[in-house]
Amino acid sequence: MAVKGVALIDSRVECWDYGPVVPDIFHEFKCYGKDPITQKAVQFVASSSKGIGNLDDFEIVEISLSDDERADASDFLKKVWRLYGSISATRLSNMTHVPGSPWSQVKAKYDGSPPRGADIPDLTITEHFQSLLQKRG
């Protein structure tokens, strides 16, 4: 959001006790615990022709991006991986907890106890990372 002005994902970021979480992604991969993730995510969308009651009532869909959008997203993610891919999970977590981070701002707004599902607004995330980019010059 800070670089292109648009979100890379269409999911909310929430302020959980131990850090920022994208619930959709968390629930998709929580079965792996601390182990490496070995499969791609699957997006389920309710089929309009069926009721919702079991797995057969869903269809798997693919996110469609234009070639330019796909190339931009791919290039961006490769840069992120080069910068952050070798950093430990603990250090990455610590980076999200620094004073002034979007997570810490929302946590402070609720005196350290945000309600379950408290959003970290896109604007808060954007402004924080745009300010970091400006400091880097």
Summary of the structure (lengths in Angstrom):
residues: 137
radius of gyration: 17.4
end to end distance: 17.4
largest distance: 53.3
contacts: 262
relative contact order: 0.17
helix: 45%
strand: 11%
